[in-house]
Amino acid sequence: MRLRATTLLTAIAVASVTVASVSTWTGGPAHAADAAPGPRAVAATTVGTAAIQANPGNPAAPTATAHTVSANATAVPVKAESVSGTSHDVAMFAKGTGTATVRVTMPGLATSATPVVTPRTLAIATTRSGDTVTFTIRDAHPLVIETPGVRALFLYVTPSETDVPSAADPNVLYYGPGEHDAGVIRPTSGQTVYLAPGALVRGRIDGDGVTGVTVRGRGILDAGDDTSRTDKTMAIRFHDSSDITVEGIGVRNAQWWQTLYIRSSGIDVSWMNLMGTLINNDGIDTDGVQDMTVSHDFVMSGDDGFGWHALDAATNGEPETRGLHADDTTFWNVTGGNPVRFGSSMETEVFTDVSITRSYVLRAKEVALKLDVQDWATLSDVTVDGYHVESQPVGKQAIVMQVLKGPYSNDTGYGDERGRITGITIRDFTSVSADPVTLSGWDAAHGVSDVSFSGVVLGGVPLTAAQVRTNAFVSGVTVA
């Protein structure tokens, strides 16, 4: 049964926050003219100036004991959320314009422990007094406070909501604060699905052949009982759809890929917090999508954070993938897979005009950035600008590009061909990994070509041409 609460937490109507550049990395230019600027770090202050809307968080989760949080002296609930059987401390708040001074208290914090606000790339300074750490932020951004001997605190800071829909609007599927057993939510064209702060909606969202659908709010979609690895059902799926907006909500406990956009166009995904740790828990996946924007998201994934590919041409046809652009994404990739993967199954001809800027990889399980064409696609015109890998197991590579026949190549008999990789730009890329970069083609007609590396720093050392491993089917590689 679906409950329809009519209580709405007050939203603060404020303008979107502006971001400006900050970088503490060396070894590469910031390319400010080419990439969007990063969030600003500011000095800690007594109390910030921004209006704060504390999010009650997951109503089914107990209050955490390892952390307490306040923002501008407003208490922010911290919940010990269960994600695929593991517990994570999560706090959420929305902020208006101005600064937010955040205080995090960890009872019994060891004197020797040094809390760090990640992404480290943002250079957010902290001060400590006893068990309390204080820092000030100007811009909304997902953060993780990592402290030796203390479980991580996931802090999801979003802009305050504007134009909150009404529960009385017949074109709105409205889920207010509290728990809801919704099952499969199938929005129709023009509808809005709204999850209010403090809402926990058990179910999944499936849109097929719809246009102009919006999914938004600051609540949580828990797909644990309504998705299946066997049936390959996702927490959010839009198929043969257009003009789709997904903004602000959390996703938890999906049993398969967390979200998928397939044979669709005009997609805008922003300010989401996805938390999945199971194998095959991809974060934001695409298949045959045109004109998609992904921005300001936190993606915890048990497999590929971005799995952008083209599967099963016999069923889906060979729609182009074109115009996919991601900015300001924070990745926490565990269990398996890669933070970003363009490839594996690539059963299409055209896969082009792709960019990812301002990426913060807090955890990378396997390869930090992987481009692998295992079918016949030409993967072209790809730009990766501002990609920072802050934690990765020893011996795992930072960058791999391959054209190959592999375990994800077509096995239906539809086609057995190889593709190409060409026109790839990677700049301002830093990684804790010092392993060489690997580029390999399939044969002379199906190779890797025109790859540019600029400002790439691996293990604290600028990349050199000698660190780029290639085979005979790679050409036009430059390192600067």
Salt bridges, closest charged atoms under 4 A:
ASP34 OD2 - HIS31 ND1 3.49
ASP34 OD2 - ARG427 NH2 3.90
GLU81 OE1 - ARG252 NE 2.70
ASP89 OD2 - HIS67 ND1 2.78
ASP89 OD1 - ARG151 NE 3.11
ASP139 OD2 - ARG40 NE 3.74
GLU146 OE1 - ARG363 NH2 2.67
GLU161 OE1 - ARG216 NH2 3.60
GLU179 OE1 - ARG202 NH2 2.89
ASP181 OD1 - ARG202 NH1 3.75
ASP206 OD2 - ARG186 NH1 3.40
ASP206 OD1 - ARG204 NH1 3.82
ASP206 OD1 - ARG237 NE 2.79
ASP208 OD2 - ARG237 NH2 3.45
ASP208 OD1 - HIS239 ND1 2.86
ASP240 OD2 - HIS239 ND1 3.59
ASP240 OD2 - ARG263 NH2 2.72
GLU247 OE2 - ARG218 NH1 2.90
ASP285 OD2 - HIS309 NE2 3.62
ASP304 OD2 - ARG341 NH1 3.86
GLU320 OE1 - ARG322 NE 2.94
ASP327 OD2 - ARG358 NH2 2.58
ASP328 OD1 - HIS141 NE2 2.72
ASP328 OD2 - HIS296 ND1 2.67
ASP353 OD1 - HIS325 NE2 3.53
GLU366 OE1 - LYS396 NZ 2.92
ASP372 OD2 - ARG341 NH2 2.59
ASP385 OD2 - ARG427 NE 2.76
GLU390 OE1 - ARG120 NH1 3.75
ASP416 OD2 - LYS405 NZ 3.24
ASP416 OD1 - ARG418 NH1 3.23
ASP428 OD2 - HIS388 NE2 3.87
ASP443 OD1 - HIS446 ND1 2.70
